[in-house]
């Protein structure tokens, strides 16, 4: 019983981490894109 609960918790944690990684990556890409646009508009 305990092994199954631990396994489920680990799987849920992995899903959460993967989602956080995706949103973090998207945020950084968006920031870079905005930075490029602003830099190009200044030139």
C-alpha positions in Angstrom: 0.0 0.0 0.0 2.7 2.5 1.0 4.7 1.7 -2.1 1.8 2.5 -4.4 1.2 5.8 -2.6 4.8 6.8 -2.9 4.9 5.8 -6.6 1.7 7.9 -7.2 3.3 10.9 -5.4 6.5 10.6 -7.4 4.5 10.4 -10.7 2.4 13.5 -9.7 5.6 15.4 -8.7 7.2 14.5 -12.1 4.1 15.8 -13.9 4.1 19.0 -11.9 7.9 19.6 -12.5 7.4 18.9 -16.3 4.6 21.5 -16.4 6.7 24.0 -14.5 9.6 23.5 -16.8 7.5 24.0 -19.8 6.0 27.2 -18.5 9.4 28.5 -17.4 10.9 27.7 -20.8 8.0 29.5 -22.5 8.4 32.5 -20.3 12.1 32.8 -21.0 11.5 32.4 -24.8 8.8 35.1 -24.6 11.2 37.4 -22.7 13.9 36.8 -25.3 11.6 37.5 -28.1 10.5 40.8 -26.5 14.0 41.8 -25.9 15.0 41.1 -29.5 12.1 43.2 -30.7 12.9 46.1 -28.4 16.6 45.9 -29.4 15.9 45.9 -33.1 13.5 48.8 -32.8 16.2 50.9 -31.1 18.7 50.3 -33.8 
